[in-house]
Every structure is written in structure tokens, then in C-alpha cells.
Amino acid sequence: MTYGNYLQLDELLSLQSGPEGHSPAPSNHEMHFIVTHQAFELWFKQINRELGDVLALMNVPEVDEKQIPVIVSHLERCSEIFRLLASQWKVMETLSPQDFLAFRDRLGTSSGFESWQMRTLEMLLGLESEQRIGGMDPMKHNRKLHSEGKLSDAVMQEMNRIDGMPSLNEVLLRWLSRTPVNGVSGDEGVLRDFVESHLSSMKKHGESVIAHMVKIGHGSEETIRPRIEAGIEGARKFLLPEGEVSAARAGLLFIESYRELPLLSWPRRLIDSVVDLEESMLLFRSHHARMVERMIGRRMGTGGSSGVDYLDMTLKYRIFTDLWAVRTMLIKRDALENPGNPEFYGFASEY
């Protein structure tokens, strides 16, 4: 076994000549474009593999606590890959607009939206078709490509398989709904008491904030109070949608509020790793949009999209909305009531 044989380098390095019948041979600039995007696709393959393993570990009735560090490791790798890919757009920026325009027509109507690995990656995370900008439904588009013989049966089969799976967002919310709140899991009464206690603490803390802001001259009570009360009302609607307690959101709030409890340390790290992954994706999308704007300005994309305008709109995508939203309603630890049954979480407390 040699280095070249192990990595199948002969085959790998023969794949930069463009599609069959692509004449003349790619220029240095076009080869640079091809290599960069092939590297993206290799990393997308790795991310899909990591996310598949995460789903396998989490899509179970009861997640093994010993597997949570493994799950976090998979997610952290995905985040670092996206950070690498965000910086990889800088390599593309060594291609001047005229360098790109010289071979852009050779791309035909191909588009980055047709990166089926990126689309399955989004599906694995939980981006819904209804959330996508301008009705850009990847399943509909790729089924059309498949029907025209432009997408293999194997790829279409894989996309259908992933489309039928629960997403990471779905299994994460199911996992959060089983969070032991005050030492008890799944008791609606306990969950409601915790939520009402937190809202009461928010209200009490809000009064102290109002008094402080008025005292230091940063506004009047008439201008500050509506903002504080709107935040509390928003928290109530988040935690008690339609008056019913959300077990997943209550569990999420409990984990974020009592980070000092040993039993919650790894669950909180898992939550942070998911937020970090989405943040790294947003960084990747943002760098992509700026690179394209620098390269082609505001002209139409090769696939017929609005180009940079479309890419900028994708920066509004949020998959793990609850994990972001809960941060709005957190208050400092010493303004909260102490948790019930603290010994359940791994220590005899002095509360």
C-alpha cells in the first residue's frame, strides 16, 4: 500500500478536466474553480456522514448519556469544517471578475443550488421546504433532474431516504422534552410550575431593571416598561404556546438556566454545539454571498436565480429557532429560584 494507492490519487487527480466533451481543456482559472468546488463537495460528504451518525445516536426513545460526548464530537467537527469552508471562499477571490467571465458560459445552466449534498445536509439538520426562499424546493428540482436523466438513481434514492427521515431539529426537540426538570421528567404539573416560576422571576428582575434604568437617567418608566413587559409576554407565549406548556422549551430553558448542575453539563454542551454549527453555516453563507458579489456583482445566477440577492436572503435561514430564542429570556442565576431536587443532578447542594 502506498500513499497514492490509499488515497486513489491517480483517479482523484484526473477529475479536473471538466465534463466529458468539454473542449478546450480548462484554463488555469477554470481548473481553480473546479478544484475549489470539488473540495467543497468532499467536505459536504464528510458533514453528511457526521450528521448521519448523530441522528443514529439521537433518534432513539432514550439517548444513552455516554453517547452525548460522541454526539458533541461529531457536531464540533461539522462546525470546524464549515469554518474552513467559509475561509475557502477567500481562495476563490483570487479569481478576478474577468478571469471568471472568460469561462462562465461553460457552466451552462448549472447552479450551486444543484449541490445535492448541500441540500441533503440542510435536510438532515431540519431546514423545511416552506422556509426556503422563493420556493426553491430541492426535492422538486432534483426529481425533475432525475426524470430528465441528469441525476443518477442512486443519488435520487439517497435524497428520498433522507427526506423521509426525522431531522436533527426534530430529534433534538424530542430529546429536550424528556429533560428532568426539578428532578422529574414528563410531569406537566412540574413543568408548568417551573415555567410560571421563571416568568415570575423575569417579572421581578424586570422591575429592578426598570428602576435602575430610570435612576441612572437612561429613559423614563413610560418608555422602558412596555419593552420589559413585551419581553415577558414573549417568553410566556414561547413557553406556553396556546396556553399549553412546551416540554421541549421548558427543558431547554432549565438546562440553560442551571448550567452549574453536573448532570446538565453535557446536555448544555450539546445545545451549544448545535448553535455553534448553525452559526458556522451562517458564516459560510455570508462569505459565499460576498465572494459572488465581488465576482459578478448583482447579475443573474447561472441557474436563473437572482444571484447575490438570493444568497443574501438565505442568511435569514434559521433551523434551530428555539435554541436561539431561549437566550432572550434568560436572567442572571442569582435572580432565579433554586432548582428542586438538586441532589438528583449529581451533588448534595447547599441551597
Summary of the structure (lengths in Angstrom):
residues: 351
radius of gyration: 24.7
end to end distance: 62.2
largest distance: 76.4
contacts: 977
relative contact order: 0.12
helix: 71%
strand: 1%
